[in-house]
């Protein structure tokens, strides 16, 4: 495995630790395997199209590891998957708590990337574009994922319970 892969795995390892801390806080350690599995599947569904659209077609960022099929699948399963798994832990969160925790998870990725440079943006960091893409997109994606899980899989998210009736 090349040094670039090790650096990216390090980013994901720190995200896994953050996920486990979150699971302990939410008292859901027993559910971790199921949550990670659902997160991985969700990560594949949203990750590959997100990377193809945002990186390949819109050119908003680039990955040091490229956009080959192996990386797209790996990143979908683990990168986006850990993000999605963190969302599933927040079924009882209020909207402001949901938003703050989503920003914390995203900040974990972004801060770790300052040291590994696993991806780079096509605009200045920080800039308004950076804040929108690095933090606005994940927050919007998190809300969409929570809504989809509520409708499709009957997971109950408190902050959208009165808005969406499955």
VEXKOLMAR-559577 format. One record per residue (C-alpha): residue in three letters; x negated, y, z. Coordinates in steps of 0.1 Angstrom, whole numbers, plus 5000, padded with zeros to 4 digits. Layout:
N
ALAXYZ...
This chain:
166
UNK500050005000UNK498650344990UNK498050625014UNK501050815000UNK503350515009UNK501950505044UNK502550875048UNK506150835037UNK506650535059UNK505350745088UNK508051005080UNK510750735081UNK509250575113UNK509750905131UNK513250935118UNK513950575131UNK512650685165UNK514950985164UNK517850755154UNK517150525183UNK516950815208UNK520350925194UNK521750575198UNK520650555234UNK522150905241UNK525450785225UNK525250455244UNK525450255211UNK522350045212UNK524349725208UNK525749865175UNK522349965161UNK522049675136UNK525649735122UNK525150115120UNK521750075103UNK523249835078UNK526150075070UNK523750365068UNK521550175044UNK524450095021UNK525650455022UNK522150575016UNK521950374984UNK525250514972UNK524350884979UNK520550874978UNK519850754943UNK522250994926UNK521151284949UNK517451224940UNK518251194903UNK520351504902UNK518351724925UNK514751614917UNK514851474881UNK517551694864UNK517652014885UNK513952014894UNK514552134930UNK511751924944UNK509351644936UNK508151334954UNK504551244956UNK505550884950UNK507450974919UNK510950864909UNK510450504899UNK513150244906UNK511250104936UNK510950444953UNK514550544945UNK515850214961UNK513450244991UNK514350604997UNK518050534993UNK517950245018UNK515650405044UNK515450775039UNK519050855031UNK520050545051UNK518650665084UNK520251005078UNK523650835072UNK523150605102UNK522750915124UNK526051055110UNK527850735120UNK526650785156UNK528551115157UNK532150995157UNK532851165190UNK531051485183UNK532751815179UNK532052005146UNK529452235162UNK527651935178UNK527851745145UNK526252045127UNK523552095153UNK522551725153UNK522551715115UNK520152015115UNK517951835141UNK517751525120UNK517051725088UNK514451935107UNK512751605118UNK512251515081UNK511151865072UNK508651915101UNK507051575095UNK506751655058UNK504751965067UNK501951725076UNK502451445051UNK503551645020UNK505651345008UNK507751594988UNK507351954977UNK509952204967UNK509952404934UNK510452724953UNK508752904982UNK509052755017UNK510552935035UNK512953115013UNK516753135010UNK516652854984UNK514752645009UNK517252695037UNK520152615014UNK518652304998UNK516752165029UNK519552235055UNK522752335037UNK522852035014UNK522351775042UNK525051945063UNK527551935034UNK526551575026UNK527051475063UNK530551615063UNK531351435031UNK529951105044UNK531951135076UNK535151215056UNK534550915033UNK533850685062UNK537050805079UNK539150745048UNK537550435034UNK536450245065UNK538750385092UNK535950525113UNK537350805134UNK535551125135UNK536951355162UNK536151685143UNK538151575112UNK540851375129UNK543451645126UNK542451725090UNK542351385073UNK544951125080UNK543650785068
